[in-house]
Amino acid sequence: MAGKRDKPEEIVLKLRQVEVLQGQGSSVADAVRQIGVTQQTYYRWRKEYGGIV
């Protein structure tokens, strides 16, 4: 069963959204849960796309 693949533009937007949520006082775990991905996925995306943000 294949999952939905996010496009790079969507990934960058989600990474920015996590940064905003963290700025508002949310923990990483809560912020990542709100955008609908796992922490592992978040850190992988941040490693790959972090320079774009």
C-alpha distance matrix in Angstrom:
0.0 3.8 6.6 10.0 12.3 15.9 18.8 21.6 23.9 21.6 21.2 25.0 25.6 23.5 25.4 28.6 27.7 27.3 30.7 32.2 30.9 32.3 35.5 35.8 35.7 32.1 30.8 27.9 25.7 26.6 26.3 22.9 21.7 23.3 21.4 18.0 17.0 17.7 20.9 19.5 17.7 21.1 23.2 21.2 21.5 25.1 25.8 24.4 25.6 28.4 31.1 30.1 30.5
3.8 0.0 3.8 6.8 8.7 12.4 15.1 17.9 20.3 18.2 17.9 21.7 22.4 20.6 22.5 25.6 25.0 24.8 28.1 29.7 28.8 30.1 33.2 33.7 33.8 30.4 29.2 26.2 24.4 25.3 24.5 21.0 20.4 21.7 19.3 16.3 15.1 16.2 19.3 17.8 15.5 18.6 20.8 18.5 18.5 22.2 22.9 21.2 22.2 25.2 27.7 26.6 27.2
6.6 3.8 0.0 3.8 6.3 9.5 12.8 15.6 17.6 15.1 14.8 18.6 19.0 17.0 19.1 22.2 21.3 21.2 24.6 26.1 25.1 26.6 29.6 30.0 30.3 26.9 25.9 22.9 21.2 21.9 20.9 17.5 16.9 18.0 15.5 12.6 11.6 13.3 16.5 15.5 12.9 15.7 18.3 16.5 16.0 19.6 20.8 19.3 19.9 22.6 25.4 24.1 24.3
10.0 6.8 3.8 0.0 3.8 6.4 9.6 12.8 14.4 11.9 12.2 15.9 16.1 14.5 17.0 19.8 19.0 19.5 22.7 23.9 23.3 25.2 27.9 28.3 29.0 25.8 25.3 22.4 21.1 21.4 19.9 16.7 16.5 16.8 13.9 11.7 11.2 13.7 16.8 16.2 13.0 15.1 18.0 16.2 14.9 18.4 20.0 18.1 18.1 20.9 23.5 21.7 21.9
12.3 8.7 6.3 3.8 0.0 3.8 6.5 9.4 11.6 9.8 9.7 13.4 14.2 13.2 15.2 18.0 17.9 18.4 21.3 22.9 22.8 24.3 26.9 27.8 28.6 25.7 25.0 21.8 21.1 21.7 19.7 16.6 17.2 17.5 14.1 12.6 11.5 13.8 16.3 15.3 11.7 13.6 16.2 13.9 12.3 15.9 17.2 14.9 14.8 18.0 20.3 18.5 19.1
15.9 12.4 9.5 6.4 3.8 0.0 3.8 6.5 8.1 6.0 6.3 9.8 10.5 9.8 12.0 14.5 14.7 15.6 18.2 19.6 19.9 21.6 23.9 24.9 26.0 23.3 23.0 19.9 19.8 20.1 17.6 14.8 15.9 15.7 12.0 11.5 10.7 13.5 15.6 15.1 11.3 12.1 14.9 13.1 10.5 13.7 15.6 13.3 12.4 15.4 17.6 15.5 15.8
18.8 15.1 12.8 9.6 6.5 3.8 0.0 3.8 5.4 5.2 6.3 8.8 10.0 10.7 12.4 14.5 15.3 16.7 18.7 20.2 21.1 22.8 24.6 26.0 27.4 25.1 24.9 21.8 22.2 22.6 19.7 17.3 18.8 18.3 14.5 14.7 13.9 16.7 18.1 17.5 13.7 14.1 16.3 14.3 11.3 14.1 15.7 12.8 11.3 14.6 16.1 13.5 14.4
21.6 17.9 15.6 12.8 9.4 6.5 3.8 0.0 3.8 5.4 5.0 6.2 8.6 9.8 10.5 12.4 14.1 15.4 16.7 18.5 20.0 21.2 22.7 24.6 26.1 24.1 23.8 20.6 21.6 22.2 19.1 16.9 19.1 18.7 14.9 15.8 14.6 16.9 17.6 16.9 13.3 13.0 14.6 12.7 9.3 11.5 12.9 9.9 7.9 11.2 12.3 9.7 11.0
23.9 20.3 17.6 14.4 11.6 8.1 5.4 3.8 0.0 3.8 5.4 5.3 6.3 8.8 10.0 10.8 12.4 14.5 15.6 16.8 18.6 20.2 21.3 23.0 24.9 23.3 23.6 20.8 22.0 22.0 18.6 17.1 19.2 18.1 14.4 15.9 15.6 18.3 19.0 19.0 15.5 14.5 16.5 15.3 11.6 13.0 15.1 12.6 9.7 12.2 13.0 9.7 10.1
21.6 18.2 15.1 11.9 9.8 6.0 5.2 5.4 3.8 0.0 3.8 5.5 5.1 6.2 8.6 9.9 10.4 12.5 14.4 15.3 16.4 18.4 19.9 21.1 22.9 20.9 21.3 18.6 19.4 19.1 15.8 14.2 15.9 14.6 10.9 12.3 12.4 15.5 16.6 17.1 13.5 12.5 15.3 14.5 10.9 12.7 15.4 13.4 10.9 13.1 14.8 12.0 11.5
21.2 17.9 14.8 12.2 9.7 6.3 6.3 5.0 5.4 3.8 0.0 3.8 5.4 5.1 6.2 8.7 9.7 10.6 12.5 14.3 15.3 16.6 18.5 20.1 21.4 19.2 19.0 16.0 16.9 17.3 14.1 12.0 14.4 13.8 10.1 11.4 10.5 13.0 13.6 13.8 10.3 9.1 11.6 10.8 7.2 9.0 11.7 10.0 7.8 9.9 12.3 10.2 9.7
25.0 21.7 18.6 15.9 13.4 9.8 8.8 6.2 5.3 5.5 3.8 0.0 3.8 5.4 5.1 6.3 8.6 10.0 10.7 12.5 14.3 15.4 16.7 18.7 20.3 18.8 18.9 16.1 17.8 18.1 14.5 13.3 16.1 15.2 11.8 14.0 13.2 15.5 15.3 15.8 12.7 10.6 12.4 12.2 8.4 8.7 11.5 10.1 6.7 8.0 9.8 7.2 6.2
25.6 22.4 19.0 16.1 14.2 10.5 10.0 8.6 6.3 5.1 5.4 3.8 0.0 3.8 5.4 5.1 6.1 8.8 9.9 10.6 12.3 14.3 15.3 16.7 18.8 17.3 18.1 15.8 17.4 16.8 13.2 12.6 14.9 13.2 10.0 12.7 13.0 15.8 16.1 17.3 14.3 12.0 14.5 14.8 11.2 11.5 14.7 13.7 10.5 11.2 13.0 10.3 8.3
23.5 20.6 17.0 14.5 13.2 9.8 10.7 9.8 8.8 6.2 5.1 5.4 3.8 0.0 3.8 5.4 4.9 6.3 8.7 9.8 10.5 12.3 14.2 15.3 16.8 14.7 15.2 12.7 13.8 13.4 9.9 8.8 11.2 9.8 6.5 9.3 9.4 12.2 12.5 14.1 11.3 8.9 11.9 12.7 9.5 10.1 13.7 13.3 10.8 11.3 14.0 12.2 10.0
25.4 22.5 19.1 17.0 15.2 12.0 12.4 10.5 10.0 8.6 6.2 5.1 5.4 3.8 0.0 3.8 5.4 5.2 6.4 8.8 10.0 10.7 12.5 14.5 15.7 13.9 13.9 11.1 13.1 13.4 9.8 8.9 12.2 11.5 8.9 11.5 10.7 12.4 11.6 13.0 10.7 7.6 9.6 10.9 7.8 7.1 10.8 11.0 8.5 8.0 11.0 9.9 7.4
28.6 25.6 22.2 19.8 18.0 14.5 14.5 12.4 10.8 9.9 8.7 6.3 5.1 5.4 3.8 0.0 3.8 5.4 5.0 6.3 8.7 9.8 10.5 12.6 14.5 13.6 14.4 12.5 14.9 14.5 10.7 11.1 14.1 12.6 10.4 13.8 13.7 15.7 14.8 16.6 14.5 11.2 13.0 14.5 11.4 10.1 13.6 13.9 10.8 9.6 11.7 10.2 6.8
27.7 25.0 21.3 19.0 17.9 14.7 15.3 14.1 12.4 10.4 9.7 8.6 6.1 4.9 5.4 3.8 0.0 3.8 5.4 5.1 6.2 8.6 9.8 10.7 12.7 11.3 12.7 11.3 13.1 11.9 8.1 9.1 11.5 9.3 7.7 11.3 12.2 14.5 14.1 16.5 14.5 11.4 13.9 15.8 13.0 12.2 16.0 16.4 13.6 12.8 15.3 13.8 10.6
27.3 24.8 21.2 19.5 18.4 15.6 16.7 15.4 14.5 12.5 10.6 10.0 8.8 6.3 5.2 5.4 3.8 0.0 3.8 5.4 5.1 6.1 8.5 9.8 10.7 8.8 9.4 7.5 9.7 9.1 5.4 6.4 9.5 8.4 7.4 10.7 10.8 12.1 11.1 13.8 12.5 9.0 11.2 13.7 11.7 10.4 14.2 15.4 13.3 12.0 15.0 14.4 11.3
30.7 28.1 24.6 22.7 21.3 18.2 18.7 16.7 15.6 14.4 12.5 10.7 9.9 8.7 6.4 5.0 5.4 3.8 0.0 3.8 5.5 5.1 6.1 8.7 10.0 9.4 10.2 8.9 12.0 11.6 8.3 9.8 13.0 12.0 11.2 14.5 14.3 15.3 13.6 16.0 15.1 11.3 12.5 15.2 13.1 10.8 14.3 15.8 13.4 11.2 13.7 13.4 9.9
32.2 29.7 26.1 23.9 22.9 19.6 20.2 18.5 16.8 15.3 14.3 12.5 10.6 9.8 8.8 6.3 5.1 5.4 3.8 0.0 3.8 5.4 5.0 6.4 8.9 9.0 11.1 10.9 13.6 12.1 8.8 11.3 13.7 11.7 11.5 15.2 15.9 17.4 16.2 19.0 17.9 14.3 16.0 18.5 16.2 14.4 18.0 19.2 16.5 14.5 16.7 15.8 12.1
30.9 28.8 25.1 23.3 22.8 19.9 21.1 20.0 18.6 16.4 15.3 14.3 12.3 10.5 10.0 8.7 6.2 5.1 5.5 3.8 0.0 3.8 5.3 5.1 6.6 5.6 8.1 8.5 10.6 8.6 5.8 9.0 10.9 9.0 9.9 13.2 14.3 15.5 14.4 17.7 17.0 13.6 15.6 18.5 16.7 15.2 18.8 20.3 18.1 16.3 19.0 18.5 14.9
32.3 30.1 26.6 25.2 24.3 21.6 22.8 21.2 20.2 18.4 16.6 15.4 14.3 12.3 10.7 9.8 8.6 6.1 5.1 5.4 3.8 0.0 3.8 5.3 5.1 4.7 6.0 6.6 9.7 8.8 6.7 9.6 12.1 11.3 12.2 15.1 15.3 15.7 13.8 16.9 16.8 13.3 14.4 17.7 16.4 14.3 17.5 19.7 17.8 15.5 18.2 18.4 14.9
35.5 33.2 29.6 27.9 26.9 23.9 24.6 22.7 21.3 19.9 18.5 16.7 15.3 14.2 12.5 10.5 9.8 8.5 6.1 5.0 5.3 3.8 0.0 3.8 5.4 7.2 9.3 10.4 13.5 12.3 10.1 13.2 15.5 14.2 14.9 18.2 18.7 19.3 17.4 20.4 20.1 16.4 17.4 20.5 18.9 16.5 19.6 21.6 19.4 16.7 18.8 18.8 15.1
35.8 33.7 30.0 28.3 27.8 24.9 26.0 24.6 23.0 21.1 20.1 18.7 16.7 15.3 14.5 12.6 10.7 9.8 8.7 6.4 5.1 5.3 3.8 0.0 3.8 6.0 9.3 11.2 13.6 11.4 9.9 13.5 15.0 13.2 14.7 17.9 19.1 19.9 18.5 21.8 21.5 18.1 19.5 22.7 21.1 19.1 22.5 24.4 22.1 19.8 22.1 21.8 18.1
35.7 33.8 30.3 29.0 28.6 26.0 27.4 26.1 24.9 22.9 21.4 20.3 18.8 16.8 15.7 14.5 12.7 10.7 10.0 8.9 6.6 5.1 5.4 3.8 0.0 3.8 6.6 9.4 11.6 9.8 9.4 13.0 14.3 13.4 15.4 18.1 18.8 19.0 17.2 20.6 21.0 17.7 18.8 22.3 21.3 19.2 22.3 24.7 22.9 20.5 23.1 23.3 19.7
32.1 30.4 26.9 25.8 25.7 23.3 25.1 24.1 23.3 20.9 19.2 18.8 17.3 14.7 13.9 13.6 11.3 8.8 9.4 9.0 5.6 4.7 7.2 6.0 3.8 0.0 3.8 6.5 8.1 6.0 6.0 9.5 10.6 10.0 12.3 14.7 15.4 15.4 13.9 17.5 17.9 14.9 16.3 19.8 19.0 17.4 20.6 22.8 21.4 19.4 22.4 22.5 19.2
30.8 29.2 25.9 25.3 25.0 23.0 24.9 23.8 23.6 21.3 19.0 18.9 18.1 15.2 13.9 14.4 12.7 9.4 10.2 11.1 8.1 6.0 9.3 9.3 6.6 3.8 0.0 3.8 5.4 5.3 6.1 8.5 9.9 10.8 12.7 14.4 14.2 13.4 11.3 14.8 15.9 13.0 13.9 17.6 17.4 15.8 18.6 21.3 20.4 18.4 21.6 22.3 19.2
27.9 26.2 22.9 22.4 21.8 19.9 21.8 20.6 20.8 18.6 16.0 16.1 15.8 12.7 11.1 12.5 11.3 7.5 8.9 10.9 8.5 6.6 10.4 11.2 9.4 6.5 3.8 0.0 3.8 5.5 5.1 6.0 8.4 9.9 10.9 12.3 11.4 10.4 7.9 11.3 12.2 9.3 10.2 13.8 13.8 12.3 15.1 17.6 17.0 15.2 18.7 19.4 16.7
25.7 24.4 21.2 21.1 21.1 19.8 22.2 21.6 22.0 19.4 16.9 17.8 17.4 13.8 13.1 14.9 13.1 9.7 12.0 13.6 10.6 9.7 13.5 13.6 11.6 8.1 5.4 3.8 0.0 3.8 5.6 5.3 6.1 8.7 10.3 10.7 9.9 8.4 6.7 10.4 11.7 9.8 11.2 14.4 14.8 14.2 16.8 19.2 19.0 17.8 21.4 22.0 19.5
26.6 25.3 21.9 21.4 21.7 20.1 22.6 22.2 22.0 19.1 17.3 18.1 16.8 13.4 13.4 14.5 11.9 9.1 11.6 12.1 8.6 8.8 12.3 11.4 9.8 6.0 5.3 5.5 3.8 0.0 3.8 5.5 5.1 6.3 9.0 10.0 10.6 10.3 9.6 13.4 14.0 11.8 14.0 17.0 16.7 16.2 19.3 21.3 20.5 19.3 22.9 22.9 20.1
26.3 24.5 20.9 19.9 19.7 17.6 19.7 19.1 18.6 15.8 14.1 14.5 13.2 9.9 9.8 10.7 8.1 5.4 8.3 8.8 5.8 6.7 10.1 9.9 9.4 6.0 6.1 5.1 5.6 3.8 0.0 3.8 5.4 5.2 6.7 8.9 9.5 10.2 9.5 13.0 12.7 10.0 12.4 15.3 14.3 13.6 17.1 18.7 17.4 16.3 19.7 19.4 16.5
22.9 21.0 17.5 16.7 16.6 14.8 17.3 16.9 17.1 14.2 12.0 13.3 12.6 8.8 8.9 11.1 9.1 6.4 9.8 11.3 9.0 9.6 13.2 13.5 13.0 9.5 8.5 6.0 5.3 5.5 3.8 0.0 3.8 5.4 5.4 6.4 5.9 6.5 6.3 9.7 9.1 6.9 9.8 12.3 11.5 11.7 14.9 16.3 15.5 15.0 18.7 18.5 16.1
21.7 20.4 16.9 16.5 17.2 15.9 18.8 19.1 19.2 15.9 14.4 16.1 14.9 11.2 12.2 14.1 11.5 9.5 13.0 13.7 10.9 12.1 15.5 15.0 14.3 10.6 9.9 8.4 6.1 5.1 5.4 3.8 0.0 3.8 5.5 5.1 6.0 6.8 8.0 11.4 11.0 9.8 12.9 15.1 14.5 15.2 18.3 19.5 18.8 18.7 22.3 21.9 19.6
23.3 21.7 18.0 16.8 17.5 15.7 18.3 18.7 18.1 14.6 13.8 15.2 13.2 9.8 11.5 12.6 9.3 8.4 12.0 11.7 9.0 11.3 14.2 13.2 13.4 10.0 10.8 9.9 8.7 6.3 5.2 5.4 3.8 0.0 3.8 5.4 7.9 10.0 11.1 14.4 13.3 11.6 15.0 17.0 15.7 16.2 19.6 20.5 19.2 19.0 22.4 21.4 18.8
21.4 19.3 15.5 13.9 14.1 12.0 14.5 14.9 14.4 10.9 10.1 11.8 10.0 6.5 8.9 10.4 7.7 7.4 11.2 11.5 9.9 12.2 14.9 14.7 15.4 12.3 12.7 10.9 10.3 9.0 6.7 5.4 5.5 3.8 0.0 3.8 6.0 9.1 10.5 13.1 11.1 9.6 13.2 14.7 12.8 13.8 17.2 17.5 16.0 16.4 19.7 18.4 16.1
18.0 16.3 12.6 11.7 12.6 11.5 14.7 15.8 15.9 12.3 11.4 14.0 12.7 9.3 11.5 13.8 11.3 10.7 14.5 15.2 13.2 15.1 18.2 17.9 18.1 14.7 14.4 12.3 10.7 10.0 8.9 6.4 5.1 5.4 3.8 0.0 3.8 7.0 9.7 11.9 10.0 9.8 13.5 14.5 13.2 15.0 18.0 18.2 17.4 18.2 21.6 20.5 18.8
17.0 15.1 11.6 11.2 11.5 10.7 13.9 14.6 15.6 12.4 10.5 13.2 13.0 9.4 10.7 13.7 12.2 10.8 14.3 15.9 14.3 15.3 18.7 19.1 18.8 15.4 14.2 11.4 9.9 10.6 9.5 5.9 6.0 7.9 6.0 3.8 0.0 3.8 6.7 8.2 6.3 6.7 10.2 11.0 10.3 12.4 15.0 15.3 15.2 16.1 19.7 19.1 17.7
17.7 16.2 13.3 13.7 13.8 13.5 16.7 16.9 18.3 15.5 13.0 15.5 15.8 12.2 12.4 15.7 14.5 12.1 15.3 17.4 15.5 15.7 19.3 19.9 19.0 15.4 13.4 10.4 8.4 10.3 10.2 6.5 6.8 10.0 9.1 7.0 3.8 0.0 3.8 5.3 5.2 6.3 8.8 9.9 10.6 12.3 14.3 15.4 16.0 16.5 20.3 20.3 19.1
20.9 19.3 16.5 16.8 16.3 15.6 18.1 17.6 19.0 16.6 13.6 15.3 16.1 12.5 11.6 14.8 14.1 11.1 13.6 16.2 14.4 13.8 17.4 18.5 17.2 13.9 11.3 7.9 6.7 9.6 9.5 6.3 8.0 11.1 10.5 9.7 6.7 3.8 0.0 3.8 5.4 4.9 6.2 8.5 9.8 10.3 12.2 14.2 14.9 14.7 18.5 19.2 17.7
19.5 17.8 15.5 16.2 15.3 15.1 17.5 16.9 19.0 17.1 13.8 15.8 17.3 14.1 13.0 16.6 16.5 13.8 16.0 19.0 17.7 16.9 20.4 21.8 20.6 17.5 14.8 11.3 10.4 13.4 13.0 9.7 11.4 14.4 13.1 11.9 8.2 5.3 3.8 0.0 3.8 5.4 5.3 6.2 8.6 9.9 10.7 12.4 14.0 14.3 17.9 18.9 18.2
17.7 15.5 12.9 13.0 11.7 11.3 13.7 13.3 15.5 13.5 10.3 12.7 14.3 11.3 10.7 14.5 14.5 12.5 15.1 17.9 17.0 16.8 20.1 21.5 21.0 17.9 15.9 12.2 11.7 14.0 12.7 9.1 11.0 13.3 11.1 10.0 6.3 5.2 5.4 3.8 0.0 3.8 5.5 5.1 6.0 8.4 9.8 10.5 11.6 12.7 16.2 16.5 16.1
21.1 18.6 15.7 15.1 13.6 12.1 14.1 13.0 14.5 12.5 9.1 10.6 12.0 8.9 7.6 11.2 11.4 9.0 11.3 14.3 13.6 13.3 16.4 18.1 17.7 14.9 13.0 9.3 9.8 11.8 10.0 6.9 9.8 11.6 9.6 9.8 6.7 6.3 4.9 5.4 3.8 0.0 3.8 5.5 5.2 6.1 8.6 9.9 10.1 10.3 14.0 14.4 13.2
23.2 20.8 18.3 18.0 16.2 14.9 16.3 14.6 16.5 15.3 11.6 12.4 14.5 11.9 9.6 13.0 13.9 11.2 12.5 16.0 15.6 14.4 17.4 19.5 18.8 16.3 13.9 10.2 11.2 14.0 12.4 9.8 12.9 15.0 13.2 13.5 10.2 8.8 6.2 5.3 5.5 3.8 0.0 3.8 5.4 4.9 6.1 8.6 9.8 9.3 12.9 14.3 13.5
21.2 18.5 16.5 16.2 13.9 13.1 14.3 12.7 15.3 14.5 10.8 12.2 14.8 12.7 10.9 14.5 15.8 13.7 15.2 18.5 18.5 17.7 20.5 22.7 22.3 19.8 17.6 13.8 14.4 17.0 15.3 12.3 15.1 17.0 14.7 14.5 11.0 9.9 8.5 6.2 5.1 5.5 3.8 0.0 3.8 5.4 5.1 6.3 8.5 9.3 12.6 13.7 13.9
21.5 18.5 16.0 14.9 12.3 10.5 11.3 9.3 11.6 10.9 7.2 8.4 11.2 9.5 7.8 11.4 13.0 11.7 13.1 16.2 16.7 16.4 18.9 21.1 21.3 19.0 17.4 13.8 14.8 16.7 14.3 11.5 14.5 15.7 12.8 13.2 10.3 10.6 9.8 8.6 6.0 5.2 5.4 3.8 0.0 3.8 5.4 5.1 5.6 7.1 10.4 10.7 10.8
25.1 22.2 19.6 18.4 15.9 13.7 14.1 11.5 13.0 12.7 9.0 8.7 11.5 10.1 7.1 10.1 12.2 10.4 10.8 14.4 15.2 14.3 16.5 19.1 19.2 17.4 15.8 12.3 14.2 16.2 13.6 11.7 15.2 16.2 13.8 15.0 12.4 12.3 10.3 9.9 8.4 6.1 4.9 5.4 3.8 0.0 3.8 5.5 5.3 4.5 8.2 9.3 8.9
25.8 22.9 20.8 20.0 17.2 15.6 15.7 12.9 15.1 15.4 11.7 11.5 14.7 13.7 10.8 13.6 16.0 14.2 14.3 18.0 18.8 17.5 19.6 22.5 22.3 20.6 18.6 15.1 16.8 19.3 17.1 14.9 18.3 19.6 17.2 18.0 15.0 14.3 12.2 10.7 9.8 8.6 6.1 5.1 5.4 3.8 0.0 3.8 5.9 5.6 8.2 10.3 11.0
24.4 21.2 19.3 18.1 14.9 13.3 12.8 9.9 12.6 13.4 10.0 10.1 13.7 13.3 11.0 13.9 16.4 15.4 15.8 19.2 20.3 19.7 21.6 24.4 24.7 22.8 21.3 17.6 19.2 21.3 18.7 16.3 19.5 20.5 17.5 18.2 15.3 15.4 14.2 12.4 10.5 9.9 8.6 6.3 5.1 5.5 3.8 0.0 3.8 5.9 7.7 8.8 10.5
25.6 22.2 19.9 18.1 14.8 12.4 11.3 7.9 9.7 10.9 7.8 6.7 10.5 10.8 8.5 10.8 13.6 13.3 13.4 16.5 18.1 17.8 19.4 22.1 22.9 21.4 20.4 17.0 19.0 20.5 17.4 15.5 18.8 19.2 16.0 17.4 15.2 16.0 14.9 14.0 11.6 10.1 9.8 8.5 5.6 5.3 5.9 3.8 0.0 3.8 5.5 5.4 6.9
28.4 25.2 22.6 20.9 18.0 15.4 14.6 11.2 12.2 13.1 9.9 8.0 11.2 11.3 8.0 9.6 12.8 12.0 11.2 14.5 16.3 15.5 16.7 19.8 20.5 19.4 18.4 15.2 17.8 19.3 16.3 15.0 18.7 19.0 16.4 18.2 16.1 16.5 14.7 14.3 12.7 10.3 9.3 9.3 7.1 4.5 5.6 5.9 3.8 0.0 3.8 5.4 5.5
31.1 27.7 25.4 23.5 20.3 17.6 16.1 12.3 13.0 14.8 12.3 9.8 13.0 14.0 11.0 11.7 15.3 15.0 13.7 16.7 19.0 18.2 18.8 22.1 23.1 22.4 21.6 18.7 21.4 22.9 19.7 18.7 22.3 22.4 19.7 21.6 19.7 20.3 18.5 17.9 16.2 14.0 12.9 12.6 10.4 8.2 8.2 7.7 5.5 3.8 0.0 3.8 5.6
30.1 26.6 24.1 21.7 18.5 15.5 13.5 9.7 9.7 12.0 10.2 7.2 10.3 12.2 9.9 10.2 13.8 14.4 13.4 15.8 18.5 18.4 18.8 21.8 23.3 22.5 22.3 19.4 22.0 22.9 19.4 18.5 21.9 21.4 18.4 20.5 19.1 20.3 19.2 18.9 16.5 14.4 14.3 13.7 10.7 9.3 10.3 8.8 5.4 5.4 3.8 0.0 3.8
30.5 27.2 24.3 21.9 19.1 15.8 14.4 11.0 10.1 11.5 9.7 6.2 8.3 10.0 7.4 6.8 10.6 11.3 9.9 12.1 14.9 14.9 15.1 18.1 19.7 19.2 19.2 16.7 19.5 20.1 16.5 16.1 19.6 18.8 16.1 18.8 17.7 19.1 17.7 18.2 16.1 13.2 13.5 13.9 10.8 8.9 11.0 10.5 6.9 5.5 5.6 3.8 0.0
